[in-house]
């Protein structure tokens, strides 16, 4: 909401956090431990689907906190966010 000039609704965030944590942990568990992408050594539809959501999520305090606890997902986001197409379309 701050991106569009409105206040953050902390109650909505608090209510959503258990589902968000579950989703992040699921992605962490599913992520390939050996390759830079979610499913291995080359980008897949999974990477391209999750990346835009992660672009917004990683810009929040909650997202940054959960990524810090998710080494495979964090490594993946570093790779994806450095891709030229992602770098050019990062949200403000």
N, CA and C atoms as an extended XYZ file, in Angstrom:
276
Properties=species:S:1:pos:R:3:atomname:S:1:resname:S:1:resid:I:1 pbc="F F F"
N         0.803       -1.195        0.000 N   UNK     1
C         0.000        0.000        0.000 CA  UNK     1
C         0.857        1.274        0.000 C   UNK     1
N         1.995        1.293        0.693 N   UNK     2
C         2.812        2.496        0.638 CA  UNK     2
C         3.247        2.867       -0.782 C   UNK     2
N         3.358        1.861       -1.672 N   UNK     3
C         3.738        2.156       -3.054 CA  UNK     3
C         2.719        3.037       -3.755 C   UNK     3
N         1.467        2.993       -3.275 N   UNK     4
C         0.426        3.810       -3.903 CA  UNK     4
C        -0.058        4.907       -2.963 C   UNK     4
N         0.767        5.220       -1.960 N   UNK     5
C         0.472        6.340       -1.086 CA  UNK     5
C        -0.524        6.068        0.024 C   UNK     5
N        -0.760        4.807        0.337 N   UNK     6
C        -1.711        4.471        1.390 CA  UNK     6
C        -0.999        3.784        2.545 C   UNK     6
N        -1.655        3.762        3.685 N   UNK     7
C        -1.075        3.153        4.879 CA  UNK     7
C        -1.139        1.637        4.806 C   UNK     7
N        -0.163        1.016        5.429 N   UNK     8
C        -0.132       -0.432        5.530 CA  UNK     8
C        -1.181       -0.894        6.532 C   UNK     8
N        -1.910       -1.917        6.195 N   UNK     9
C        -2.896       -2.490        7.112 CA  UNK     9
C        -2.233       -3.658        7.827 C   UNK     9
N        -1.688       -3.380        8.999 N   UNK    10
C        -0.937       -4.387        9.751 CA  UNK    10
C        -1.810       -5.581       10.142 C   UNK    10
N        -3.099       -5.361       10.360 N   UNK    11
C        -3.990       -6.472       10.722 CA  UNK    11
C        -4.097       -7.472        9.571 C   UNK    11
N        -4.148       -6.985        8.360 N   UNK    12
C        -4.218       -7.865        7.188 CA  UNK    12
C        -2.923       -8.669        7.066 C   UNK    12
N        -1.808       -8.003        7.279 N   UNK    13
C        -0.513       -8.686        7.203 CA  UNK    13
C        -0.417       -9.760        8.279 C   UNK    13
N        -0.766       -9.404        9.499 N   UNK    14
C        -0.704      -10.354       10.611 CA  UNK    14
C        -1.561      -11.578       10.330 C   UNK    14
N        -2.742      -11.357        9.816 N   UNK    15
C        -3.644      -12.474        9.510 CA  UNK    15
C        -3.096      -13.362        8.398 C   UNK    15
N        -2.420      -12.765        7.434 N   UNK    16
C        -1.917      -13.521        6.289 CA  UNK    16
C        -0.591      -14.232        6.553 C   UNK    16
N         0.150      -13.822        7.567 N   UNK    17
C         1.499      -14.353        7.778 CA  UNK    17
C         1.579      -15.879        7.908 C   UNK    17
N         0.678      -16.555        8.591 N   UNK    18
C         0.805      -18.019        8.639 CA  UNK    18
C         0.761      -18.672        7.251 C   UNK    18
N        -0.112      -18.193        6.383 N   UNK    19
C        -0.189      -18.748        5.022 CA  UNK    19
C         1.052      -18.377        4.212 C   UNK    19
N         1.524      -17.167        4.408 N   UNK    20
C         2.723      -16.723        3.694 CA  UNK    20
C         3.925      -17.545        4.129 C   UNK    20
N         4.076      -17.740        5.430 N   UNK    21
C         5.189      -18.546        5.942 CA  UNK    21
C         5.121      -19.974        5.398 C   UNK    21
N         3.946      -20.532        5.349 N   UNK    22
C         3.759      -21.879        4.811 CA  UNK    22
C         4.174      -21.924        3.342 C   UNK    22
N         3.779      -20.933        2.572 N   UNK    23
C         4.116      -20.883        1.149 CA  UNK    23
C         5.617      -20.735        0.933 C   UNK    23
N         6.239      -19.866        1.700 N   UNK    24
C         7.687      -19.664        1.569 CA  UNK    24
C         8.433      -20.943        1.942 C   UNK    24
N         8.018      -21.591        3.000 N   UNK    25
C         8.678      -22.828        3.402 CA  UNK    25
C         8.465      -23.938        2.360 C   UNK    25
N         7.303      -23.968        1.738 N   UNK    26
C         7.051      -24.946        0.671 CA  UNK    26
C         7.986      -24.693       -0.507 C   UNK    26
N         8.135      -23.435       -0.904 N   UNK    27
C         9.054      -23.112       -1.996 CA  UNK    27
C        10.487      -23.448       -1.612 C   UNK    27
N        10.857      -23.162       -0.381 N   UNK    28
C        12.201      -23.488        0.096 CA  UNK    28
C        12.436      -24.997        0.013 C   UNK    28
N        11.469      -25.774        0.432 N   UNK    29
C        11.605      -27.232        0.407 CA  UNK    29
C        11.620      -27.794       -1.004 C   UNK    29
N        10.910      -27.164       -1.918 N   UNK    30
C        10.847      -27.642       -3.298 CA  UNK    30
C        12.024      -27.184       -4.154 C   UNK    30
N        12.652      -26.100       -3.761 N   UNK    31
C        13.729      -25.529       -4.579 CA  UNK    31
C        14.892      -26.501       -4.713 C   UNK    31
N        15.451      -26.540       -5.911 N   UNK    32
C        16.600      -27.394       -6.193 CA  UNK    32
C        17.798      -26.891       -5.385 C   UNK    32
N        18.475      -27.779       -4.701 N   UNK    33
C        19.621      -27.397       -3.876 CA  UNK    33
C        20.898      -27.262       -4.693 C   UNK    33
N        20.903      -27.771       -5.905 N   UNK    34
C        22.142      -27.775       -6.682 CA  UNK    34
C        22.154      -26.748       -7.806 C   UNK    34
N        21.009      -26.394       -8.332 N   UNK    35
C        20.952      -25.461       -9.453 CA  UNK    35
C        20.557      -24.078       -9.006 C   UNK    35
N        20.771      -23.098       -9.855 N   UNK    36
C        20.415      -21.732       -9.484 CA  UNK    36
C        18.922      -21.427       -9.593 C   UNK    36
N        18.184      -22.288      -10.276 N   UNK    37
C        16.760      -22.038      -10.479 CA  UNK    37
C        15.928      -22.995       -9.648 C   UNK    37
N        14.639      -22.735       -9.553 N   UNK    38
C        13.779      -23.550       -8.703 CA  UNK    38
C        13.812      -25.029       -9.062 C   UNK    38
N        13.928      -25.327      -10.360 N   UNK    39
C        13.870      -26.720      -10.801 CA  UNK    39
C        15.165      -27.194      -11.445 C   UNK    39
N        16.270      -26.529      -11.197 N   UNK    40
C        17.528      -27.017      -11.749 CA  UNK    40
C        18.413      -25.957      -12.342 C   UNK    40
N        19.061      -26.307      -13.458 N   UNK    41
C        20.109      -25.464      -14.023 CA  UNK    41
C        19.639      -24.435      -15.043 C   UNK    41
N        18.371      -24.479      -15.417 N   UNK    42
C        17.860      -23.485      -16.368 CA  UNK    42
C        16.499      -22.981      -15.901 C   UNK    42
N        16.151      -21.761      -16.304 N   UNK    43
C        14.860      -21.203      -15.871 CA  UNK    43
C        13.691      -22.017      -16.417 C   UNK    43
N        12.647      -22.102      -15.624 N   UNK    44
C        11.438      -22.823      -16.021 CA  UNK    44
C        10.234      -21.905      -15.846 C   UNK    44
N         9.070      -22.410      -16.212 N   UNK    45
C         7.848      -21.643      -15.989 CA  UNK    45
C         7.645      -21.344      -14.501 C   UNK    45
N         8.104      -22.235      -13.647 N   UNK    46
C         7.990      -21.995      -12.198 CA  UNK    46
C         8.743      -20.723      -11.814 C   UNK    46
N         9.955      -20.566      -12.305 N   UNK    47
C        10.747      -19.371      -12.008 CA  UNK    47
C        10.052      -18.109      -12.513 C   UNK    47
N         9.553      -18.192      -13.738 N   UNK    48
C         8.930      -17.028      -14.356 CA  UNK    48
C         7.594      -16.670      -13.717 C   UNK    48
N         6.951      -17.638      -13.114 N   UNK    49
C         5.681      -17.388      -12.430 CA  UNK    49
C         5.914      -16.779      -11.040 C   UNK    49
N         6.876      -17.307      -10.315 N   UNK    50
C         7.112      -16.871       -8.940 CA  UNK    50
C         7.865      -15.540       -8.881 C   UNK    50
N         8.721      -15.275       -9.842 N   UNK    51
C         9.585      -14.093       -9.789 CA  UNK    51
C         8.833      -12.756       -9.647 C   UNK    51
N         7.773      -12.491      -10.398 N   UNK    52
C         7.094      -11.208      -10.218 CA  UNK    52
C         6.491      -11.040       -8.822 C   UNK    52
N         5.979      -12.129       -8.260 N   UNK    53
C         5.438      -12.076       -6.900 CA  UNK    53
C         6.569      -11.785       -5.919 C   UNK    53
N         7.699      -12.461       -6.119 N   UNK    54
C         8.845      -12.273       -5.236 CA  UNK    54
C         9.397      -10.852       -5.334 C   UNK    54
N         9.271      -10.229       -6.492 N   UNK    55
C         9.758       -8.857       -6.644 CA  UNK    55
C         9.068       -7.926       -5.651 C   UNK    55
N         7.788       -8.098       -5.470 N   UNK    56
C         7.056       -7.284       -4.491 CA  UNK    56
C         7.309       -7.777       -3.072 C   UNK    56
N         7.236       -9.078       -2.874 N   UNK    57
C         7.385       -9.675       -1.548 CA  UNK    57
C         8.741       -9.342       -0.930 C   UNK    57
N         9.800       -9.403       -1.731 N   UNK    58
C        11.148       -9.168       -1.208 CA  UNK    58
C        11.374       -7.721       -0.800 C   UNK    58
N        10.489       -6.839       -1.203 N   UNK    59
C        10.599       -5.437       -0.820 CA  UNK    59
C         9.905       -5.099        0.484 C   UNK    59
N         9.338       -6.090        1.143 N   UNK    60
C         8.653       -5.872        2.418 CA  UNK    60
C         9.516       -6.370        3.571 C   UNK    60
N         9.343       -5.815        4.757 N   UNK    61
C        10.098       -6.326        5.910 CA  UNK    61
C         9.823       -7.805        6.171 C   UNK    61
N         8.579       -8.204        6.011 N   UNK    62
C         8.213       -9.610        6.231 CA  UNK    62
C         8.900      -10.513        5.209 C   UNK    62
N         8.907      -10.081        3.968 N   UNK    63
C         9.554      -10.855        2.925 CA  UNK    63
C        11.048      -10.974        3.151 C   UNK    63
N        11.677       -9.884        3.525 N   UNK    64
C        13.112       -9.905        3.782 CA  UNK    64
C        13.444      -10.832        4.948 C   UNK    64
N        12.613      -10.814        5.966 N   UNK    65
C        12.829      -11.681        7.123 CA  UNK    65
C        12.702      -13.153        6.741 C   UNK    65
N        11.671      -13.491        5.986 N   UNK    66
C        11.476      -14.882        5.591 CA  UNK    66
C        12.538      -15.352        4.602 C   UNK    66
N        12.965      -14.488        3.703 N   UNK    67
C        14.035      -14.867        2.778 CA  UNK    67
C        15.339      -15.128        3.523 C   UNK    67
N        15.595      -14.368        4.579 N   UNK    68
C        16.813      -14.573        5.366 CA  UNK    68
C        16.841      -15.957        6.017 C   UNK    68
N        15.678      -16.542        6.223 N   UNK    69
C        15.567      -17.877        6.828 CA  UNK    69
C        15.462      -18.981        5.775 C   UNK    69
N        15.533      -18.618        4.517 N   UNK    70
C        15.319      -19.566        3.412 CA  UNK    70
C        16.508      -19.507        2.450 C   UNK    70
N        17.580      -20.221        2.739 N   UNK    71
C        18.789      -20.070        1.921 CA  UNK    71
C        18.633      -20.430        0.447 C   UNK    71
N        17.904      -21.486        0.135 N   UNK    72
C        17.745      -21.864       -1.279 CA  UNK    72
C        16.899      -20.832       -2.017 C   UNK    72
N        15.836      -20.387       -1.395 N   UNK    73
C        14.967      -19.394       -2.026 CA  UNK    73
C        15.683      -18.048       -2.146 C   UNK    73
N        16.442      -17.705       -1.152 N   UNK    74
C        17.215      -16.464       -1.189 CA  UNK    74
C        18.246      -16.495       -2.319 C   UNK    74
N        18.951      -17.620       -2.449 N   UNK    75
C        19.929      -17.772       -3.532 CA  UNK    75
C        19.232      -17.662       -4.884 C   UNK    75
N        18.082      -18.327       -4.996 N   UNK    76
C        17.305      -18.266       -6.240 CA  UNK    76
C        16.913      -16.831       -6.552 C   UNK    76
N        16.457      -16.072       -5.543 N   UNK    77
C        16.019      -14.705       -5.783 CA  UNK    77
C        17.191      -13.828       -6.202 C   UNK    77
N        18.353      -14.053       -5.671 N   UNK    78
C        19.534      -13.298       -6.097 CA  UNK    78
C        19.801      -13.526       -7.580 C   UNK    78
N        19.689      -14.765       -8.025 N   UNK    79
C        19.900      -15.095       -9.437 CA  UNK    79
C        18.804      -14.467      -10.295 C   UNK    79
N        17.554      -14.652       -9.901 N   UNK    80
C        16.434      -14.144      -10.712 CA  UNK    80
C        16.405      -12.625      -10.762 C   UNK    80
N        16.640      -11.979       -9.644 N   UNK    81
C        16.549      -10.513       -9.623 CA  UNK    81
C        17.678       -9.866      -10.415 C   UNK    81
N        18.755      -10.613      -10.671 N   UNK    82
C        19.860      -10.083      -11.467 CA  UNK    82
C        19.642      -10.249      -12.972 C   UNK    82
N        18.647      -11.034      -13.349 N   UNK    83
C        18.371      -11.203      -14.778 CA  UNK    83
C        17.959       -9.850      -15.372 C   UNK    83
N        18.428       -9.520      -16.563 N   UNK    84
C        18.120       -8.213      -17.151 CA  UNK    84
C        16.621       -7.883      -17.187 C   UNK    84
N        15.794       -8.869      -17.529 N   UNK    85
C        14.356       -8.598      -17.617 CA  UNK    85
C        13.773       -8.254      -16.251 C   UNK    85
N        14.271       -8.894      -15.201 N   UNK    86
C        13.779       -8.592      -13.855 CA  UNK    86
C        14.300       -7.239      -13.383 C   UNK    86
N        15.581       -6.984      -13.626 N   UNK    87
C        16.178       -5.724      -13.189 CA  UNK    87
C        15.474       -4.527      -13.826 C   UNK    87
N        15.067       -4.669      -15.086 N   UNK    88
C        14.408       -3.561      -15.790 CA  UNK    88
C        12.977       -3.348      -15.341 C   UNK    88
N        12.362       -4.351      -14.706 N   UNK    89
C        10.946       -4.241      -14.360 CA  UNK    89
C        10.696       -4.259      -12.859 C   UNK    89
N        11.722       -4.015      -12.038 N   UNK    90
C        11.549       -4.001      -10.587 CA  UNK    90
C        10.521       -2.945      -10.185 C   UNK    90
N         9.631       -3.267       -9.254 N   UNK    91
C         8.668       -2.273       -8.784 CA  UNK    91
C         9.381       -1.171       -8.001 C   UNK    91
N         8.772       -0.003       -7.983 N   UNK    92
C         9.345        1.135       -7.236 CA  UNK    92
C         9.007        1.038       -5.771 C   UNK    92
